[in-house]
Every structure is written in structure tokens, then in C-alpha cells.
Amino acid sequence: MSTIVKVAPLPDPNIDGGWAWVIVFSTFTMHVICDGIMFSFGVFYVHLADYFQTSGGITSLVMSIFMGVCFCVGPIVSGLVNKFGCRIVSISGGLIASLGFFLSIFVPRVEYLFLTIGFLGGIGFGLAYLPMIVSVALHFRLKRASAMGISLAGAGIGSLIYAPLTTWLIEYYHFWKGALLILTGTVLNIVVFSCFYRQFGPVQDVLIPVEEVASSSEDIIETLGLPTLYAQVSTERLTSRRSSFFLRRPSVATNEPGIMEMTDILYRGTKEEPPTYFEEFEVTPPIVPSSISSLMPRYSAFASFRNAAAEMLGLSLLGNYIFLIFVVGTFMQFFGIMAPFVYICHKAMEINVANASQASILLSIVGVFNTIGNVFFGICADRVKFRVLYIYCLCFVVNGIATMMTSLISQYYQMAFYSIIFGLTYGGCASLASIVLVELLGMEKLNNAYGLYLLTTGSSTSIGTPITGMKEESNIRRKNSQVFIDVNKNEQNLNGSGIFVKTSTCVTNFALVLEHRSLY
């Protein structure tokens, strides 16, 4: 038998203030590192292809595996965050990613980069990314949107810094390995800034007045018919400022869910009410027979991992035809939308509109305007009176049309203008995904939907990006008068997804809009 005691959550000064802003600073810096490296890795594309004497498709597979694995490990990382917390998971990610980058310096063949940069780097960045979002969400409720915007602004700053920095390092060392070694050192800073995370989760000390604890304990012991036990406590200790009593595990057993089982943890919007942890506790007596204690539920660490991973990987949601349409559209969208990050520098140099330094600036432009789009469309989502889904679809339509038009580019300013459009619309797509899922399915299904969304984007990116590289190779081999027509059909290196994929994306999203509209 047990007594249920209502315990009001204590106000935490580090929610929406205090140490929460230290968390924002640390996640901002880690976004600078992670997104800066990811967005600027296309600078290595030409150098890797030349050094290993491989085709565009094989070389681009390194980056596609890197991005794909980073997305796909999201549901698994959620379970690890539930079990170990943000700090340990993020530190592990920084160590794994830096190890992968360091080992890449010694590889004799490009295929080894699939393992070092692709898998180890992707897993490491994936372990670091989710805690960046979760830690900010845990520390902010009333100011969550603003805090998220500041944190994610690091992506633009990182792109602005890392693209020209990587180019300069390659020129300075006259070798891509020297630049990669320096980047390895910057990746290790993820470990440093991850140490600022607090162990924030449902398993915490609960502060209860001594009188309330004594009263509850007496009631429990009387109910169970157990003898009363007394402990000697000094008067000085009871009257001191620390005169409250802490209930710790295993005195308190709770079935509260873990961090990643909070339904709004991946939601980037602002919540009006602060989170309530430990609203209800099951208080057990100090001495309980083994026959009774064996029946008491415990929310184990493994159970929290299992529940979080199962929730994000649950396939039952695919039976919802609205979400199924969304998944199909997402697969088509990300089949080619990541290609510019890999090929835009090569494209600019191939058509002789930029040298290596000028081409790297294009990646910086994409990164900066990606951040601007992230913040701008996030604000729009809070203020518009119509469905956010319409803005989401518009971003993909504009992105697809702009990408298809790159075959007509012949000047550097045109490529820069495309970089602006691509960055803005891609940022809008990234920032609105969780909001659209809530709009379509409700907050209670967000974790499950977002887990499947990550798997879809990861698998699509892994498949689509190398296919665009293979199409690039086929285009280069065409040296006849019809090359312009062939480029328009295949969309050359930037547009391996082709007109078919972008058109199908528009049709899929339009069907999704019509289907959602019919519900109202």
C-alpha cells in the first residue's frame, strides 16, 4: 500500500533566465561549429575528388552518408538522452566526431572516408545536434521561440566563418589534410561546451517541508502496521536554513516520463505554461517487506530509453494517410535539396564564374540566409492567420524552381542571388517542420512524427546526393552541341534531383494542402 502525495513543482530560477542563457550561449557556439562544418564541407569536394581520383558520385557519397547518418540517428539519440541526459550524450558525440575526422587524415582510399567522416562523423554530430535543441527547450518556456532563434543563429555565423576559413586553410597548408586536422580541433570544442549542460530531467531532488514529510510518513506507517522508527536529528540542523528534507531515490518512486517523452520537447514554438515535473509522487515507507517492495514500479533508465526510441520509431503513424503523403513529399524534397551544399562550389568554378575563394563565399551566403530564413519564417508562423503548411509548401516550391533555373546561370552575381534564395527557403523548411507536424497531427504525436521525419530525410539525403554526382559525371562526358539541352534535362551537378523530383514535390505538397483543408 502507498500514499499519493501531491507535490507542487518548485519555481526554477534557471527557467527562462539565469543559467538558461549560458545554455543558449553554449548551443549557439556548438551550432557555429557543427553547422559551419556541415554547410562548408562542399569546399573539400573538389580536393577529395582530385586527390583520390574518383568520380563525383563516389566523392559525394562521403557527404551524403555524413548528412544521412546525422539525421537517421535522431530517434536513437532521443532514447540515449532519456537514459543518460544531454551532457553525456553530447560529450560522446563530440569525441566520436573528432575521432572520425582525425582518422580521415590517414585513409589511403576514399572508401574509408565513408566510415570515418560518413558514419563516425555523422553519428557524432547526430549525438550533439538533438541535445542542442532539447537543452534549450528544457530551459525555456515563455521565451522558447526567442531562445531557439538565438541558438540557431549560430548556424549562419558558422557558415560565414567556416567556408572561407576552410578555403584559406587548404591554401595555407597546400593540402586538404592540414585543413581537416584544424577542423578536428574545433570539433573537440563540442566536448567543452557540452559540459555547460545541466543534468535536467524528471529524476530530481524534491524539496518537501519536514512537517509534511513527518505527517506523511506517520500515515504510511500506521496504514501498514509497521513499528515506528525514530532518528536523532539535532535542533541546530532542524532550525538551520537547510531545514528541509530531501526525498531521494529509492525513497520516492515515480512513473514520470523521461525528457524525450514530453510531448512538446521538439516543438520550437513558445509555450504559455511552464512545465510541471513531479506533480504526483508515490511515497513509500522507510522499511518495506521485500514482498511489497518487489511490486513497486520503478521507471528504469532502460525503460526510458526504450520508450523514447519506440515512440519516435513507431510505424503505426504511417497508417495515417495525411502523414503518409507528408512522408512521401519529404522524401522527394530531400532527395535533392541537400545537393547545393555539396556541389555549389564546384558548379561556380566549373562554369568559370568564380575561383576557389569566391566559390566558398557562396556557401557562406547560403548559411547566413539559412539562419535569416529560419528566424523570419519562425516569426511568420507565430503571426499569420492562415495555415503554416501553406508557407512550408511555398518555401519548397520556390526552392525547387530556383534550383532548376541554375542551369541558366552565367554570372557570379546570379549564383550569389540563387544562394540567397536557396538559403532563405531552406531555412524556412527546416524551422517550420515541427510546427507543420503539430498542425497536421497534434502535439501528442509530434515525437513519433518527428522521428519518422528524421529517418525519411536521412535516407533520402543518403540516396539522392550521390545520384546527383553520378549525373554530373554523365553531363561532363557530353561534349556536343546539345549539352545545354542535356543540362536542362539533368540539371547538372546542382540539380541531380531533376525537374521530376521538384515537380513531384510541389504536387505532393499541394495534395497535402488540399487534404488538410478538407478536414476543416
N, C-alpha and C positions, 0 to 999 in steps of 0.2 A: 504494500500500500504506500501511497505517496501523497503529498500535499502540493497542489499547484499554487505557486505564489506569483502574483503579478509584480513585476519589477519595471519601473519606469526607466527608459534609457537616459543616461546622463548626458547633458549637453557637452559636446566635444569642442573645445576652443580651436581645434585644428581642422574643423569642417568649415569650408568657405573662408578660411583665414588661418593665420599662424603658420604652422609647418606646411599647410597645404600649398602655399606659394613656393616653398622650397621644392615640393614635388613638381610643380609646374616648371620651375627652372631646370630641374634635372631631366624631365621628359622632353622639354624644349631642346636641351643640348643633345640628348640621345637621338631626337628626330633630325637634328643637324647632321649627326654622324651617319645614321642608318639611311635616311632618305637621300642625303647628299651623295653617299657612295652608290646607292642603287640607281639614282637618276643619272649619275655621271659615268656609270660603268661602260656606257657605249663608247667612251673615249678609247678604251682598251681594245675595241672590236677589231680595228684595222691592224693594230700592232700584234694581236694574237694570231690573226689570220696570216700575216706576213711571217711571223716567227715560226709557226708550226706548219706553214704551207698547206693550209686546209681550206675547204670551201666555206662559203658564207653560211650555209645551212648547219654545218658541223660546229663552226665557231659560235654561232648564235645560240646553239643548244646549251652552251655554258650558262648564258644569261637567262635563258628560258627556264632551265632547271632551277636556277637560283631563285627566280621570282616565283615559279610554281610551287616549289617546296615551302617557301616562306609563307605562301597563302594556305597551302594544304595542311600544314601542321597546326593551324589555328584551333581546331576542335580538341586536339590532344593537349595543346598548351593550356587550354581552359581548365582541363582536368588537373594538370600539374599546378596551376595557380591555386586551385581549390585545395590541393593537398599540401603544398609547400609555401604558398604565398608569393607575392610579386617579387620580392627581393631575391630569393634564392633562384627562382626561375630566370629572372633577367640576368643575374650574375653568370649563371650557367650558359646562357645564350651568348653573352659577350666572350666568354672563354672559348666556346666551341667555334664561334665565327672567326675569332682571331687565329685560332689553330688552323682552321681551314685556309684562311688567307696566307698564313705563313708557309704552310706546306705547299701551296701553289707555286712558290718560288722555285722549288726543286723538281717539278714534274718534267719528265722527258717528252711526253706526248700530250696532245690536247685532251685526249680521252680522260686522263687523270684529273683534269680540271672539273669534269662532271662530278667527281666525288668531292674534291677539296672545296672549290668555290660553289658548285651547284648544290650538293647535299649538305656538307658541313656548314658552309656559309648561309644557305637557306634556312637550315634548322636553327642556327644561332640567331639569325635576325628574326625568325619567327618566334623564338622564345623571348626575344626582347621586345617585339612590337606589341603584343597583347597586353603585357603589364604596363606599357606606357599609357594605353587607353584606360585600362581598369583602375590603375592607381589614381588617375585624375578623377575618374567617375566616383570613386570611393570617397574622395576628399572634398568633392564639390556637389552641392545640390542646387542651391539658389543661384549660384554663379557658374554652373557647369558649362553652359554654352560658351561663355567668355573664356573660361579656363581652357577648354578644349581648343578654342581658336588660337589662343596664345601658344599653347603647346604645339599644335600642328603647324604654326608659323615657322617652326624650326626646319620643316621640310624645304621651304623656299630659300631660307638662308643657307641651308646645306647645299642645295643645288647651285646657288650663287657662288659659293666658296669652292666646292669640290671639283666642279667641271674645269674651270681654269687652273686650279691647283694641280689636278691630275695631269693636265697637259703640260704644265710647267715642270712638274717632277719628271715626266718622261723625257722631256727635252734636256733637263739638267743632268740626269743620270745616263742619258742616251740609251735607255733600256727600260722596258716596262716593268721588269722585276724590281728595280730600285724604287719605283713609284708604289708598287704593290706592298713593299716592305714598310714604307712610311704609312700607308693606309692601314696596315695591320696594327701599327702602334696606336693610331687614332681609334680603331675598333676596340682596343683594350680599355679605352675610357668609358665604355659602356659599363664595365665592371665597377669603376669608380662611382659613377653617378647612380648606379643601381643601389648602392649602399645607403642612399638617402631615403629609400622606400621604408615605410613603417610596416611592421607585421600587422596588417589591418585585415581583420576577418571576423567571423562570428564567434571564434573561441577567444574570449577576452575575460579579464577580471571584472566582476560585477560588484559595485560598491553598495552595501546594504547596511543601514544603521544597526548597532549592536542590539538595541532593544527589539528590533523587528526579527533579527536572527534568533535571539533567545526565545521569543514568543513562538516563532515557527518551529524551532527545534523541540520545545516542550510539547507542542501539539502533536508533532510527529511521533515522539517517543511514547506519549500517552496512548496514541492510537495503536501503536504496535505492541504495547505492553512490555516495553523494554525497560530495564533499570536505568535510572538517571545517573549520568556521569558528570562530574564537576571538574573543571580545570582551574588551576590557580592563575589568576591574572592580576598583576599589580595595579593599584589605584592610579599610579602615575601614568601607566600605559593607557588606561581607560580614559583618563582626562586629558590626554595629550591631543595635539591636532591630528594625530593619526589614529584616533579612537574609533575608527570604523573597521569593520571586519570584512575581509575579502573571502568570498567563496570561490574556490578553485576546483578544477577537475581533480579527482573524480567526485568531489562533494556535490557538484552540480552536473546533472546530465541534461543535455539539450539536443533536440532534434532539429535545430535550426539549420537551414541550408547553408552551403558554402558560398563563397564570394560569387563564383560564376553561375550560381543558381538563382541569383537575384534577377528578376525578370527585366529590370531596366539598366543593367550594368553596362550593356553595349549601346545604350541609347544616348545619342550626343546632344539631345535637347535638354532644356532646363526643367527640373522637377520642382514643383511648388512645395512639397512636403519633405522634410528631412527623413533619412532612413531610420527605421526602428529596428534595432538589434536586441535580441533577448527580451522580447516583450513578455514571453511566457517561459517559466522555468519549472523543471521537475526537481524538487529538493528532496534529497534522500537523507535518512538519519545517519549519524556518525558511525553506528555499529549496526550492520545488517547481516543476517544469516546468508550463507552462500547460496542457499536455495532461492532466496528472494533476489539477491543481487544479480544472479545469473539471468534473471528475467528482465532486468532493467536495460532499456535500449541505450546504445551509445552510437553517436554519429562519428564513425571512424574516419580516419584520413583516406583509407582506400575507398570507402563508400562515397566520400565527397568527390574523389577523382572519377569514379565510375559513373556517378550520377551526372556530373557536369559533361563528361565526354559523351555519354549516352544521349543526353538532352540535345547536344549540338549535332550529333551524328544520326539522330533518329530519322529514319526514312519514311515514316508514316505521313509526313507532311507532303511528300510527293504525290499522295493521293488527292491533294487539293489542286484542282486544275488551274486555279489562278496562280498559285505558286509555281506550278509546273511550267506554265507559259513564261513566267518570270525567269526561271532557271534556264530554259532554252534560249531566251533572249540574252541572258547574261553570258552564256557560253559563247554565243556568236559575237557579242560585243568584245569580250576579252580575247577572242581568237586573234584579233589583230590590233587591238588598241594599245598594247604594250610595245609593238614593233618600233614606233618612233624613238623610244628611249634607247634602243639598240642601234638603229640604222641612221638616225638623223645626221650624225656627224659624217658618216661615210657617204651619205647622199649628197651633202653640201660639197664635200671635196670631190666627189666623182663628177659632178656637173660643173666643176670649176667656178663655183661662186664664193668659195671660202678656203682659207688654209686651215691648218690644224687648230690654231689658237682661236680663229674666228668661229670655227665649227663648234668648239667647246662652249662658246658663249651661247649658242642656240640651246644647249642643254640647260644652261643657267636660266635662260628666259623661260623655258618650259617649267622648270622647278619653281621659279618665283611666281609666275602666273598661276601655277597649280595651287599654290598656297592662297593667292588672292581669290581664286575661284572657290576654293574650299570655304573661306570665310564669307565671301559675298553671297554665295548660294545658300549657305547655312543661315545667314541673316534673312534672306528672302523667304526661306522655308518657315521662319517664325512669323513673318508678317503678311504673307499672301493669304487671300481669302479662298483661293481655289486649291485643288489637289496638288500636292508636291510632286506627285507622279508625273504631271504634265511637264514640270521643269526638268525632271530627271530624263524624260524621253527627249525633250528638246536638246539637252546637252549632248546626248548620244547622236542625234540626227545631225547637228551642226558639226560635231567632231568627225563623223563619218564623211560628210560632204567635203569638209576641208581637207581631210586626208586623201580623198580621191582626186582632189584638184592639185596635189603636189606634183603630178607628172607635168604640169604646165609651168612650173616654176623655172625661171631662168636668171633671177637676180637674188642677191643676198637679202635685200630688204623684204622680198617676197617670202623667203624662207623664215625670216625673223617674224613676219606677220603671222605665218602659219604656226610658228612656235607659240605665239601669244594665244591664238585661238585654241590650239590643242591643249595648252596648259590650263586655260580657264575652264574649258568644258570637261576636261578630265578631273579637275579639282571638284567641279560640281557633281559629277557622277560619284566620286568617292565619298563626298560629305553627305550626300542625300540617300545613300543606300539603306542605312539602318532606319531612317525616317520613313522611307517608302515601304519597307517591310512592315513596320508598325502600322502604317496606313492601310496596308492590304490585309494583314493577318492579325493585328492586335499585339499589344505589348507582351502578353503571356506566351506568345510563340516566337518572340524575337530571337532568343538564344538558339533555338533549333533552326530557324530560318537562316540566321546569320552563319551558323556553322556550315550548312549546306551551300550557302552563298560563297564562302571561302573555298570550299572544295571545288566548286564549279569554276571559279576564277582561276584557281591554281592549276587545275587540269587543262583548262582552255589555254592559258598562257604557255604552259609547257609544250602543248601541241602546236599552237598557232605560230609562235615566234620563229622556230626553226623552219617551218614551211615557207614563211616569207623569205628566209635566207636562201632556200633552195630555188625559189622563183627568181630571186635576184641573180643567182648564178646562170640560170637559163636565159635571162634577159641580157646578161653581159655577152653571152655567146652569140647573140643575134647581131650581126654586123651588116644588115642590109638596109635598104631604103624604107622598109616598113617598121623600123624599130620604134617609131613614135606611136604607131597603132598598137604594137605589141605591148609597149609600156602602159598604154591606157587600158589594155585588157588585163594586164597582170599587176598594174600599179607599182612596178619596180620594187626597190628594196623597202621603201617606207610602207607600202600598201600590200603586203602579202595576203592580207585578209581579202582583198579584192572588192569589186563592186557588189558581188553576190552577197558576201557576208554583211556588208554595211546596209545594203538594201533589205536583206532578211532581218537585220536588227531593227530597222525602222518599222517594218511590217509587224514584227513580233511585239514591239513595244506599243504600237498603235492598237493591235488586238488586245493587249493587256489593258490599255486605257478604256477601250470600249467595254470590255468585260467588267472592269471595276465600276464603270459608270452605270452599267445596268443594275448594279446592286443598290443604287440609291434612287 
